[in-house]
Amino acid sequence: MNLSGILVITKPEHLDAVVSSLDGRDDVEVHQTDTESGRIIAVLEAEDIHAEISALREIKKLPFVIMAEMVYHYLAEDDRIYENPPELTEQDTACAVPAYLND
């Protein structure tokens, strides 16, 4: 089992909607929110690294999410060997800065 601390950022006015989306997932638990900054701290639980990366990508694509990044990772014992998993080596455009933030 993998546990990941995820920092999610949204605009403060969309905080409740993003928290609701995260709470609707079986693999995520929201632990802390900051209404002034729009920051959310959540824990993601996944069976393996592939599921973990896939879930993080899904979180990044949720409506109103500006950014979502893994800031902590715990890997329980896993006997598989991962050599260059495509989930980690592919270019990830989901974390690109939205155009409206570059103004």
C-alpha positions in Angstrom: 0.0 0.0 0.0 1.2 3.5 -0.8 0.2 6.6 1.1 0.8 10.0 -0.4 0.5 13.5 1.1 -1.0 15.7 -1.6 -1.1 19.5 -1.7 -4.0 20.8 -3.7 -4.4 24.4 -4.6 -7.5 26.2 -5.8 -8.9 29.7 -5.7 -10.5 30.3 -2.2 -14.0 30.7 -3.8 -13.7 27.1 -5.2 -12.4 25.5 -2.0 -15.7 23.8 -1.0 -16.3 22.4 -4.5 -12.8 20.9 -4.7 -13.0 19.5 -1.2 -16.4 18.0 -2.1 -14.8 16.4 -5.3 -11.9 15.0 -3.2 -14.3 13.7 -0.5 -16.2 11.9 -3.2 -13.2 9.7 -3.9 -12.8 6.4 -2.0 -9.0 6.7 -2.1 -8.6 10.3 -0.7 -9.1 11.8 2.7 -9.0 15.5 3.2 -7.1 16.5 6.4 -6.8 20.2 6.3 -8.0 23.2 4.4 -7.0 26.9 4.4 -9.9 29.1 3.3 -7.7 32.2 2.8 -5.2 30.6 0.5 -7.3 27.8 -1.1 -4.8 25.1 0.0 -5.9 21.6 0.8 -3.9 18.8 2.4 -5.1 15.3 1.5 -3.9 11.8 1.8 -4.1 9.5 -1.1 -4.1 5.7 -0.6 -3.2 3.4 -3.5 -2.3 -0.3 -4.0 0.9 0.4 -6.0 2.8 3.2 -7.7 0.8 2.9 -10.9 -2.5 3.5 -9.1 -0.9 6.3 -7.1 0.3 8.2 -10.2 -3.0 7.6 -12.0 -5.0 8.9 -9.0 -2.8 12.0 -8.7 -3.4 12.7 -12.4 -7.1 12.4 -11.9 -7.0 14.9 -9.0 -5.0 17.3 -11.2 -7.8 17.2 -13.7 -10.6 18.0 -11.2 -12.6 21.2 -11.9 -11.1 24.3 -10.3 -7.8 22.5 -9.3 -4.9 24.9 -10.1 -2.2 22.5 -8.8 -2.0 19.2 -7.1 1.4 17.7 -6.2 2.7 14.8 -4.1 4.7 16.3 -1.2 5.1 13.1 0.9 5.2 9.5 -0.1 5.2 6.3 2.0 5.7 3.0 0.3 4.8 -0.2 2.2 6.7 -3.3 1.3 6.3 -4.1 -2.4 8.3 -6.9 -3.9 7.8 -5.8 -7.5 10.7 -4.1 -9.3 9.8 -0.9 -11.2 12.2 0.0 -14.0 11.3 3.3 -15.7 7.5 3.1 -15.1 5.8 5.0 -18.0 3.7 6.9 -15.4 6.9 8.5 -14.1 8.8 9.0 -17.3 6.1 10.5 -19.6 5.8 14.2 -19.9 3.0 15.3 -17.6 1.1 18.2 -19.1 -1.6 18.0 -16.4 0.6 20.1 -14.1 1.2 22.9 -16.6 0.3 26.4 -15.3 -3.1 27.5 -16.6 -2.9 30.4 -19.1 -5.0 32.7 -17.0 -2.4 32.6 -14.2 0.3 33.9 -16.5 -1.4 37.3 -16.8 
